Amino acid sequence: MSTASNVSAPVITALLHGPDRRGLVAQVAGWISLRGGNILHADQHRDEEAGVFFQRMEWVPEGDAALEMREFATFGDSLGMTTDVHVSTERTKIVLLVSKFDHCFHDLLLRWKSGDFNGDIVAVISNHTDLENATKGYGLPFHHVPVTAATKAAAEAQQIEICKQYGARLVIMARYMQVLSSEFLARIGCPVINIHHSFLPAFAGGKPYHQAYERGVKLIGATAHYATAVLDDGPIIHQDVARVTHRHGVEDLVRKGRDLERLVLAQAVRWHLDHRVLVYGRKTVVFD
């Protein structure tokens, strides 16, 4: 759990990035200190090749948090930085997209129920009805939106409307077995996190673990990333792998792969909700 959840006062978290120059760390820390803020955590990184500076700051403000957030954003602009500011009292609302696979679905919901995320899952949307009863068992609304090639545009428009209805600030593809269109991603108005096995593109298509078994792979993995208009090509948030040998059958690979998908997706979601992920270009900086 993040530092923000361990204090009663509102905590501001800011992510900054821009051209590096001398004195940026001191300027940011000084701005917070002069206003009576108590810095809880500070981290920074410099991309040596691009000359780009990245920073994450957490602090408890002395005065009104909303005002300080606005003033800090203006201050970041004055430094020539791109600035993203959040406050701990505003929890992110999340909508899950699911199909039939339920391992990531249950894992995310159980972690949310146990207080593991600094956000709230508010609804589930699916192109099938398989997880309707399970969703309602968690006390959440379930929306069935069938998707076919002929109805895809209309279905995505309905999905967007549902997400906006619930005020979603994050959409998670919890093994949602449909490709989101560029139009959906342009109109949804919030980040979308996806999870997939790391065989792509080497083992694309159906039954990737069967393909991997036939090739005798020694590693299987999973990748969580932000969805973009290019399939499975978005900025990577988290990855992990597990070793396999000739003694492991297809079922072993599937089981290990699903375990990795659960863990990798949950960690990526946690980092996102804790405002630890900074996207620039096709890459991310993750302040873990």
C-alpha positions as CSV (number, residue, x, y, z in Angstrom):
1,M,0.0,0.0,0.0
2,S,1.3,3.5,-0.8
3,T,2.4,6.0,1.7
4,A,-0.6,8.1,0.9
5,S,-2.9,5.6,2.5
6,N,-1.0,5.6,5.7
7,V,-1.7,9.2,6.7
8,S,-5.0,10.9,7.5
9,A,-4.2,14.2,5.8
10,P,-4.6,14.6,2.0
11,V,-1.4,13.7,0.2
12,I,-0.5,15.2,-3.2
13,T,1.4,13.2,-5.7
14,A,3.1,14.9,-8.7
15,L,4.7,13.4,-11.7
16,L,7.0,15.7,-13.8
17,H,9.1,15.3,-16.9
18,G,10.9,17.6,-19.2
19,P,14.3,18.8,-20.4
20,D,16.9,18.4,-17.7
21,R,18.8,21.3,-16.2
22,R,20.7,22.1,-13.1
23,G,18.8,22.7,-9.9
24,L,15.4,21.1,-10.7
25,V,15.4,18.9,-7.7
26,A,16.2,21.8,-5.4
27,Q,13.6,24.0,-7.0
28,V,10.8,21.5,-6.7
29,A,11.7,20.6,-3.1
30,G,12.1,24.3,-2.2
31,W,8.7,25.2,-3.7
32,I,7.0,22.6,-1.5
33,S,9.0,23.5,1.6
34,L,8.4,27.2,1.4
35,R,4.6,26.5,1.5
36,G,5.0,24.4,4.6
37,G,4.6,21.1,2.9
38,N,5.9,17.9,4.4
39,I,7.7,15.8,1.7
40,L,7.0,12.1,2.3
41,H,8.7,10.6,-0.7
42,A,10.9,11.9,-3.6
43,D,12.4,10.1,-6.5
44,Q,13.9,11.1,-9.8
45,H,15.5,9.7,-13.0
46,R,17.4,11.1,-15.9
47,D,17.3,9.6,-19.4
48,E,20.9,10.1,-20.4
49,E,20.4,9.6,-24.1
50,A,17.4,11.9,-24.4
51,G,18.4,14.4,-21.7
52,V,15.0,14.2,-20.1
53,F,14.4,14.6,-16.3
54,F,11.7,12.6,-14.5
55,Q,10.5,13.2,-11.0
56,R,7.8,11.9,-8.6
57,M,7.0,13.8,-5.4
58,E,4.6,13.0,-2.5
59,W,3.8,15.5,0.1
60,V,1.3,16.6,2.7
61,P,0.3,20.3,2.0
62,E,0.0,22.8,4.8
63,G,-3.1,24.5,3.3
64,D,-5.9,23.7,0.9
65,A,-4.8,20.7,-1.3
66,A,-6.9,21.6,-4.3
67,L,-5.4,25.1,-4.4
68,E,-1.9,23.7,-4.0
69,M,-2.4,21.3,-6.8
70,R,-3.4,24.1,-9.2
71,E,-0.5,26.2,-8.1
72,F,2.0,23.4,-8.4
73,A,0.8,22.6,-11.9
74,T,1.4,26.3,-12.8
75,F,4.8,26.0,-11.2
76,G,5.7,22.9,-13.2
77,D,4.7,24.7,-16.4
78,S,7.1,27.6,-15.4
79,L,9.9,25.0,-15.3
80,G,9.1,23.8,-18.8
81,M,7.9,20.5,-17.4
82,T,4.9,18.3,-18.2
83,T,3.1,18.0,-14.8
84,D,0.5,15.5,-13.6
85,V,-0.9,16.1,-10.1
86,H,-3.2,14.0,-8.0
87,V,-4.5,14.0,-4.4
88,S,-5.1,10.9,-2.2
89,T,-8.7,11.8,-1.4
90,E,-9.8,11.3,-5.0
91,R,-9.9,7.6,-5.7
92,T,-9.8,6.4,-9.2
93,K,-12.9,4.7,-10.6
94,I,-12.3,1.6,-12.6
95,V,-14.3,-0.4,-15.1
96,L,-13.3,-3.9,-16.1
97,L,-13.7,-5.4,-19.6
98,V,-13.9,-9.2,-19.5
99,S,-14.8,-12.1,-21.8
100,K,-14.9,-15.7,-20.5
101,F,-11.5,-16.2,-18.8
102,D,-11.9,-15.4,-15.1
103,H,-8.5,-15.6,-13.5
104,C,-7.6,-11.9,-13.8
105,F,-11.2,-10.9,-13.1
106,H,-11.4,-12.7,-9.8
107,D,-7.8,-11.7,-8.8
108,L,-8.5,-8.0,-9.3
109,L,-11.8,-8.0,-7.6
110,L,-10.5,-9.9,-4.5
111,R,-7.5,-7.5,-4.3
112,W,-9.9,-4.5,-4.5
113,K,-12.2,-6.0,-1.8
114,S,-9.2,-6.5,0.5
115,G,-8.2,-2.9,0.1
116,D,-5.1,-3.6,-2.0
117,F,-5.8,-0.8,-4.6
118,N,-6.1,3.0,-4.2
119,G,-9.1,3.0,-6.5
120,D,-12.6,1.4,-6.8
121,I,-13.9,-1.0,-9.3
122,V,-17.4,0.3,-10.2
123,A,-18.7,-1.9,-13.0
124,V,-17.9,-4.8,-15.3
125,I,-18.6,-4.9,-19.0
126,S,-18.5,-8.2,-21.0
127,N,-19.2,-9.4,-24.5
128,H,-20.4,-12.7,-22.9
129,T,-22.7,-13.5,-19.9
130,D,-20.4,-16.1,-18.3
131,L,-19.2,-13.8,-15.5
132,E,-22.6,-12.1,-14.8
133,N,-23.5,-14.0,-11.6
134,A,-19.9,-13.8,-10.3
135,T,-19.9,-10.0,-10.9
136,K,-23.2,-9.6,-9.0
137,G,-21.8,-11.8,-6.2
138,Y,-19.2,-9.1,-5.7
139,G,-22.0,-6.5,-5.5
140,L,-21.2,-4.8,-8.8
141,P,-23.3,-4.0,-11.9
142,F,-22.8,-6.2,-14.9
143,H,-23.3,-4.9,-18.5
144,H,-23.6,-7.4,-21.3
145,V,-22.5,-5.8,-24.6
146,P,-22.3,-8.4,-27.4
147,V,-19.7,-7.7,-30.0
148,T,-19.6,-9.0,-33.6
149,A,-17.8,-7.7,-36.7
150,A,-21.0,-6.1,-37.9
151,T,-21.9,-4.5,-34.5
152,K,-18.4,-3.6,-33.2
153,A,-18.7,0.2,-33.7
154,A,-22.1,0.4,-32.0
155,A,-21.0,-1.9,-29.2
156,E,-17.9,0.2,-28.5
157,A,-20.0,3.3,-28.5
158,Q,-22.2,1.6,-25.8
159,Q,-19.2,0.6,-23.8
160,I,-17.9,4.1,-23.9
161,E,-21.2,5.5,-22.7
162,I,-21.3,3.0,-19.8
163,C,-17.7,3.9,-18.8
164,K,-18.6,7.6,-18.8
165,Q,-21.8,6.9,-16.9
166,Y,-19.7,5.4,-14.0
167,G,-17.1,8.2,-14.2
168,A,-14.3,5.7,-15.1
169,R,-10.8,7.1,-14.9
170,L,-9.2,3.7,-15.8
171,V,-10.4,0.8,-17.9
172,I,-8.7,-2.6,-17.5
173,M,-8.9,-5.4,-20.1
174,A,-8.9,-8.3,-17.7
175,R,-8.4,-10.9,-20.5
176,Y,-11.0,-9.2,-22.7
177,M,-10.7,-11.1,-25.9
178,Q,-11.5,-8.3,-28.3
179,V,-9.3,-5.7,-30.0
180,L,-10.2,-2.2,-29.1
181,S,-10.4,0.1,-32.1
182,S,-8.5,3.4,-32.4
183,E,-11.8,5.2,-32.2
184,F,-12.6,3.6,-28.8
185,L,-9.2,4.5,-27.4
186,A,-9.5,8.1,-28.8
187,R,-12.9,8.6,-27.2
188,I,-12.7,6.7,-23.9
189,G,-11.0,9.7,-22.2
190,C,-8.9,7.6,-19.8
191,P,-6.0,5.1,-19.8
192,V,-6.7,1.5,-20.8
193,I,-4.4,-1.3,-19.3
194,N,-4.2,-4.6,-21.1
195,I,-2.5,-7.9,-20.2
196,H,-1.2,-10.6,-22.6
197,H,1.2,-13.5,-22.7
198,S,4.7,-12.4,-23.7
199,F,4.8,-14.9,-26.6
200,L,3.4,-12.2,-28.9
201,P,4.1,-11.8,-31.7
202,A,6.1,-15.1,-31.9
203,F,3.0,-17.1,-30.9
204,A,0.1,-15.0,-32.0
205,G,-3.3,-16.4,-32.6
206,G,-5.1,-19.3,-30.9
207,K,-3.6,-21.6,-28.4
208,P,-0.3,-19.8,-27.8
209,Y,0.8,-22.1,-25.0
210,H,0.3,-25.1,-27.3
211,Q,2.5,-23.4,-29.9
212,A,5.1,-22.6,-27.2
213,Y,5.1,-26.3,-26.0
214,E,5.7,-27.5,-29.6
215,R,8.7,-25.2,-29.9
216,G,10.1,-26.3,-26.5
217,V,10.3,-22.8,-25.0
218,K,12.3,-22.4,-21.8
219,L,10.6,-19.2,-20.6
220,I,7.0,-18.1,-20.5
221,G,5.9,-14.6,-19.5
222,A,3.3,-11.9,-19.3
223,T,3.2,-8.2,-20.2
224,A,0.9,-5.5,-18.9
225,H,0.9,-2.3,-21.0
226,Y,-1.2,0.7,-21.9
227,A,-3.4,-0.1,-24.9
228,T,-2.8,2.0,-28.0
229,A,-4.2,1.9,-31.6
230,V,-1.4,-0.5,-32.5
231,L,-2.2,-4.0,-31.1
232,D,-0.1,-5.0,-28.1
233,D,2.4,-2.2,-28.9
234,G,1.6,0.2,-26.1
235,P,4.0,1.5,-23.4
236,I,5.0,-1.4,-21.1
237,I,4.2,-1.1,-17.4
238,H,5.3,-4.5,-16.0
239,Q,6.6,-7.8,-17.2
240,D,7.6,-11.1,-15.6
241,V,8.7,-14.6,-16.6
242,A,8.8,-18.1,-15.3
243,R,11.2,-20.9,-16.4
244,V,9.8,-24.1,-17.9
245,T,11.5,-27.3,-19.0
246,H,10.8,-30.4,-21.1
247,R,9.1,-31.9,-18.1
248,H,6.2,-29.3,-18.3
249,G,3.2,-30.2,-20.4
250,V,0.8,-27.8,-22.0
251,E,-1.4,-27.7,-18.9
252,D,1.6,-26.7,-16.8
253,L,2.4,-23.9,-19.2
254,V,-1.2,-22.6,-19.2
255,R,-1.3,-22.7,-15.4
256,K,2.0,-20.9,-15.0
257,G,1.0,-18.4,-17.6
258,R,-2.2,-17.6,-15.9
259,D,-0.4,-17.2,-12.6
260,L,1.9,-14.7,-14.2
261,E,-0.9,-12.8,-15.9
262,R,-2.6,-12.3,-12.5
263,L,0.5,-11.1,-10.7
264,V,1.7,-8.8,-13.6
265,L,-1.6,-7.2,-14.2
266,A,-2.3,-6.6,-10.5
267,Q,1.2,-5.0,-10.0
268,A,0.7,-2.8,-13.1
269,V,-2.7,-1.7,-11.8
270,R,-1.3,-0.9,-8.4
271,W,1.5,1.2,-9.7
272,H,-0.9,3.1,-12.0
273,L,-3.3,3.8,-9.1
274,D,-0.4,4.9,-6.9
275,H,0.6,7.3,-9.7
276,R,4.0,5.7,-10.1
277,V,3.9,5.3,-13.9
278,L,5.1,8.1,-16.1
279,V,4.5,7.6,-19.9
280,Y,6.7,9.4,-22.5
281,G,6.7,8.4,-26.1
282,R,6.6,4.6,-26.3
283,K,8.2,4.0,-23.0
284,T,7.4,4.3,-19.3
285,V,9.3,5.3,-16.2
286,V,8.0,3.3,-13.2
287,F,8.9,4.7,-9.7
288,D,8.5,1.4,-7.9
